[in-house]
């Protein structure tokens, strides 16, 4: 199988490439953690693209149950059909709705299965999937059939660390934490999105971006995806590098800061800092 080494649209660090290929070799789920906006979800899509594999995405919500990943029995539809005299009602298989794991297990080619933001679900959710992810099969009680994986999927699981995951689940995963990109790596990432970006604007934008991230007391530090949005706006509004280079305390808040600061507390925090600078300067 082709080894993953990033793609033309996704800059992967060497340690991330090692983690992806190790998880594939060990046939274990790859558990990816990192700040929001560091490319955890996109990674699964890029791995699928690089390997030429089908991608199956299961996005987890707070109400998601593990059973939904296997299948659901639509008893309401069967009851309605029974009342209407539909002949489908005599075959319970007509009311079994396959979930994402079922879809991955029966895929003709080895797929990449993304279980996105697993930490959003109930604490028991990961444990409820242990057996199925280990054995790559599950039983459908309503039809008395067993669904087995034709090919062991490449399972990629993301977490934003909203809650701790069970030890039994962690033992079965290969773990990787995506560190926030350093300025050199970030420059590579930006240039993938904006290949014609002038170096002077890139340099000033990155300098200001990392200064914003280092401001103490921020509730939410801007992420990679927010930097990309911000640079896109800088280009649309034709903001020149000199404007970004300006360190006038009265203009402490970056231009078009709505792309970087995503809550009113952080905007007010910057405004207070600007006010303090003016007082001190006076």
C-alpha positions in Angstrom: 0.0 0.0 0.0 1.1 3.5 -0.8 2.6 5.3 2.3 1.0 8.6 3.3 3.3 11.6 3.0 0.9 14.5 2.8 -0.7 15.8 -0.4 -0.5 18.8 -2.6 -3.2 20.5 -0.6 -2.3 19.3 2.9 1.1 19.9 4.6 1.8 17.0 6.9 4.8 17.1 9.3 7.1 14.1 9.4 5.8 13.0 12.8 2.2 13.1 11.5 3.2 11.0 8.5 4.8 8.5 10.8 1.7 8.3 13.0 -0.7 7.7 10.0 1.5 5.0 8.5 2.1 3.3 11.9 -1.6 3.1 12.6 -2.2 1.6 9.1 0.6 -0.9 9.6 -0.7 -1.9 13.1 -4.3 -2.0 11.9 -5.3 0.2 14.8 -7.5 3.2 14.9 -5.5 6.5 14.7 -6.7 8.9 17.5 -5.9 12.4 16.5 -6.0 15.3 19.0 -5.1 18.9 18.7 -6.5 22.5 18.9 -9.6 23.1 16.9 -8.7 24.2 13.4 -5.4 22.3 13.1 -6.7 20.0 10.3 -7.7 16.9 12.2 -10.9 16.3 10.1 -9.3 17.3 6.9 -6.5 14.8 7.5 -8.8 11.8 7.1 -10.0 13.2 3.8 -6.5 13.7 2.5 -5.4 10.3 3.6 -8.3 8.8 1.6 -7.4 10.9 -1.4 -3.7 10.0 -1.2 -4.4 6.3 -0.9 -7.2 6.3 -3.5 -9.6 4.9 -0.8 -13.3 5.6 -0.4 -14.0 7.9 2.6 -16.9 7.3 5.0 -17.5 10.1 7.5 -19.4 9.7 10.8 -19.7 13.1 12.6 -20.5 12.6 16.2 -23.0 14.8 18.1 -23.9 14.9 21.8 -26.9 12.8 21.2 -25.1 10.2 19.0 -25.2 6.6 20.3 -22.8 3.9 19.3 -25.6 1.7 18.0 -26.3 4.2 15.3 -22.9 3.5 13.8 -23.9 -0.2 13.4 -27.6 0.0 12.4 -31.0 1.3 13.5 -34.3 -0.6 13.5 -37.0 1.8 12.2 -40.0 0.4 14.2 -42.0 3.5 13.5 -41.8 3.0 9.7 -42.8 -0.6 10.1 -45.8 0.3 12.3 -46.9 2.8 9.7 -46.5 0.4 6.9 -48.5 -2.2 8.9 -51.4 0.2 9.3 -51.3 0.9 5.6 -51.2 -2.8 4.6 -47.8 -2.5 2.9 -46.4 -6.0 2.1 -42.9 -4.8 3.1 -43.9 -5.1 6.7 -43.5 -8.9 6.6 -39.7 -8.6 6.1 -38.0 -7.0 9.0 -34.9 -6.5 7.0 -36.7 -3.7 5.1 -36.6 -1.6 8.3 -32.9 -2.1 9.2 -31.0 1.1 8.4 -27.2 0.5 8.1 -24.9 2.8 10.0 -21.5 4.1 9.0 -19.6 1.1 10.4 -21.8 -1.2 8.5 -21.2 0.9 5.4 -17.4 0.7 6.0 -17.5 -3.1 6.7 -19.2 -3.9 3.4 -17.3 -1.5 1.2 -15.8 -3.1 -1.9 -12.5 -1.4 -1.4 -10.7 -0.8 1.9 -12.2 2.6 3.1 -11.0 5.3 5.4 -13.6 5.6 8.2 -13.6 8.9 10.0 -15.2 9.1 13.4 -15.2 12.8 13.9 -15.2 14.5 17.4 -15.8 11.4 19.4 -15.5 13.3 22.6 -18.8 15.1 21.9 -20.7 11.9 22.7 -21.5 10.3 26.0 -18.6 8.9 28.0 -19.7 5.4 27.3 -19.7 5.9 23.6 -16.1 4.8 22.9 -16.4 1.7 25.1 -19.6 0.7 23.3 -17.5 0.4 20.1 -14.6 -1.5 21.5 -15.8 -5.0 20.4 -16.8 -3.9 16.9 -13.6 -2.1 16.2 -11.5 -5.0 17.6 -13.3 -7.9 15.9 -14.5 -5.9 12.9 -17.9 -7.6 13.0 -21.3 -7.2 14.8 -24.5 -9.1 15.1 -27.9 -7.8 13.8 -30.3 -9.3 16.3 -33.5 -8.5 14.3 -32.4 -10.5 11.3 -30.0 -12.9 13.0 -27.1 -12.0 10.6 -23.5 -11.2 11.3 -21.9 -8.3 9.4 -18.1 -8.8 9.0 -15.6 -6.4 7.5 -14.6 -7.5 4.0 -11.5 -5.2 4.4 -10.4 -3.8 7.7 -11.1 -0.1 7.4 -8.4 2.5 8.1 -10.1 4.1 11.2 -9.3 7.7 12.0 -10.8 9.3 15.1 -10.6 12.9 16.1 -11.1 14.5 19.5 -11.0 18.1 20.8 -10.3 17.0 24.3 -13.8 18.1 25.6 -13.8 15.1 27.8 -11.4 12.2 28.8 -11.6 9.0 26.8 -11.7 5.7 28.6 -8.4 3.9 29.1 -9.6 0.7 27.5 -10.4 2.6 24.4 -7.1 4.5 24.4 -5.1 1.2 24.7 -6.6 0.1 21.3 -5.6 3.3 19.5 -2.4 4.7 18.0 -2.3 8.2 19.3 -1.0 11.5 17.8 -1.3 15.0 19.0 -1.1 17.6 16.2 1.0 20.4 17.6 0.1 23.9 16.5 2.3 24.7 13.4 5.5 26.7 13.9 5.9 29.8 11.7 7.9 27.9 9.0 5.3 25.1 8.7 2.5 27.7 8.8 4.1 29.5 5.9 4.1 26.3 3.9 0.4 25.8 4.8 -0.5 29.3 3.7 1.4 29.1 0.5 -0.6 25.9 -0.4 -3.7 28.0 -0.2 -2.2 31.2 -1.7 0.7 30.2 -4.0 1.0 33.8 -5.4 1.0 35.6 -2.0 3.7 38.2 -1.7 6.4 37.3 0.8 6.2 40.7 2.5 2.5 40.3 3.2 2.9 36.7 4.3 5.7 37.7 6.7 3.8 40.5 8.3 0.5 38.5 8.5 2.3 35.6 10.2 4.1 37.9 12.6 0.8 39.6 13.7 -1.1 36.3 13.8 1.4 34.8 16.2 1.5 38.0 18.3 -2.3 37.7 18.6 -2.0 34.1 19.7 0.5 35.0 22.4 -1.6 37.7 24.0 -2.3 36.5 27.6 -5.9 36.0 28.6 -7.4 35.2 25.2 -10.5 32.9 25.6 -10.0 31.4 22.1 -6.7 31.7 20.2 -7.1 32.0 16.5 -6.4 28.7 14.6 -4.9 27.8 11.2 -8.3 27.9 9.5 -8.9 31.3 10.9 -5.6 32.5 9.6 -6.5 31.3 6.1 -9.8 33.2 6.3 -8.0 36.3 7.5 -5.4 36.3 4.8 -8.1 35.8 2.2 -9.8 38.9 3.5 -6.6 40.9 3.5 -6.2 40.1 -0.2 -9.8 40.9 -1.0 -9.5 44.3 0.8 -6.0 44.9 -0.6 -4.5 45.5 2.8 -0.8 46.2 2.3 2.1 44.9 4.5 2.8 48.3 5.9 -0.7 48.4 7.4 0.0 45.2 9.3 3.5 46.4 10.3 2.1 49.4 12.0 2.4 49.1 15.8 0.3 52.1 16.7 -1.2 51.3 20.2 -4.4 52.9 19.0 -4.6 50.2 16.3 -3.8 47.3 18.6 -6.7 45.3 17.2 -5.7 43.8 13.9 -7.5 44.9 10.7 -10.4 42.7 9.8 -10.1 41.1 13.3 -13.5 39.4 13.0 -11.8 36.6 11.1 -9.3 36.0 14.0 -11.2 36.9 17.2 -14.5 34.9 17.5 -16.1 36.2 20.7 -16.8 39.5 22.3 -14.7 38.8 25.4 -11.5 38.7 23.3 -12.4 41.8 21.3 -13.1 43.7 24.6 -9.8 42.3 25.9 -7.9 43.8 23.0 -9.8 47.1 23.4 -8.8 47.2 27.1 -5.2 46.6 26.2 -5.3 49.4 23.6 -6.8 51.7 26.2 -4.0 50.9 28.7 -1.4 51.5 26.1 -2.9 54.9 25.4 -3.0 55.8 29.1 0.6 54.7 29.5 1.7 56.6 26.4 0.0 59.7 27.6 
